[in-house]
Amino acid sequence: MKYKDYYSTLGVPRDAGPEDVKKAYRKLARKYHPDVSKETGAEEKFKEVAEAYEVLKDPDKRSAYDRLGYYQPGQQFDPPPGWETQFQQGFHDQGPGPGAAEFSDFFRDLFGGRFADDGASRGPGQRRSFSMRGQDVEATVQVTLDEAAHGVVREFFMRLPESAPDGRLRMVEKSVKVRIPKGATSGQKLRVPAKGGPGIGGGESGDLYLTVELAAHPFLRPADHDLYLELPVAPWEAALGAEVEIPTLSGKVRLRIPAGSSAGAKLRLAGKGLPKPQHGHGDLYCLLKIVTPPKLSQRERELFEQLNEASDFNPREELERIAP
Amino acid sequence: MNTNEIFEGTFIAGAGGAVSLEELLSATGLTQDEVEALVDFGVFESVRRAPLLFPADALVRARLAARLRTHFDLNASGMALAVDLLGRMNALEARIRYLECQLLK
């Protein structure tokens, strides 16, 4: 068995009182709770903190844990003789507690308990039968814009608790293939009923919840079901108008840039965004970015100089009027 | 358990679906009193009074409320406040992403 140091996880000394343990947990929960934290790896860190608190807040669990002795985190160790009887008898009637399915093997080995009814081996009133809804599983699924536009099938691999025939909780590998329907956008949530953890002792299965994350695209930026494309144009294309070819999710299309366009102008191509789940599509917006040649040829320079001399256009007229 | 069967994922929000009170309680671990308090606080609304039916996206808010309750020892008003503020934060972040899309690099 590999040791986990719950005290160092919460950052408290081994003789810390219940109030100090609670304070340390609250501070770390606020920092790492996945619903409020933006830190990388927050979810994993929070699971460790929640597991440590689950043990250290409960005087019986804490006392049993302390009796194991002290080892380095991750160190292989042999629990003291008779530990299994002490632990299992002490905790199996409670079930492992909410959220315990996400806790470590170390926790389950110590406090996992049994879930199935022992039947004949159990005397009257010795232990109630235990049933629990299976664990809900949350996962993030990253899809490309093309996959979001057309839908995609993804396989998810999970390690979930299941009650073995002897009533002990054991972890099993499970995989589920899920169709992500077309029309997904970033942050959208999907539910796959009954495809989370199996129910225990006759309880119903948990659900699988997926949060969609759109992978970065080389030139399209999604905003809900609309897409934005930064379209570079030459100064003369913006001034004179032009017809250019642009890439979209459904292939190349030709776009007319009106004469007299300025940088930042937004041109809309209706229905060329991402499809919506029910019906219809978002739009594709092209943002004009005027790009001058990084190095002018002799001829280009002459033509720009001629334009400079011939034009009486003052782009700062408005600024000069309000800030003389 | 591995299978080649493909299961359909269903968008929770905007799909027009609905969940019953029993389904909401089972999926969140909230009590009926807590759900009723969250409705009173306006965290989500019911689409039908008898029997109670909720829009599918109430599931997302109710699950968030339940997680916050478990991990931060929140009561119904605390859950309502936190869910509301986190919702506003998400909306503002979405607004920032939308505006960033319109900026030229």
Interface residues (C-beta under 8 A of the other chain):
Chain A: R26 A29 R30 H33 D35 V36 F46 A50 P98 G99 R133 D136 V153 V172 E173 K174 S175 V176 K177 V178 R179 I180 P181 G183 A184 S186 G187 Q188 K189 L190 R191 V192 K195 P198 E204 D207 Y209 L210 R221 P222 A223 D224 D226 Y228 E230 A263 G264 K266 P277 Q278 Y285 L287 K289
Chain B: M1 N2 T3 N4 E5 I6 F7 E8 G9 T10 F11 I12 A13 G14 A15 G16 S26 A27 G29 L59 V60 R63 L64 R67 L68 T70 H71 F72 L86 N90 A94 R97 Y98 E100 C101 Q102 L104 K105
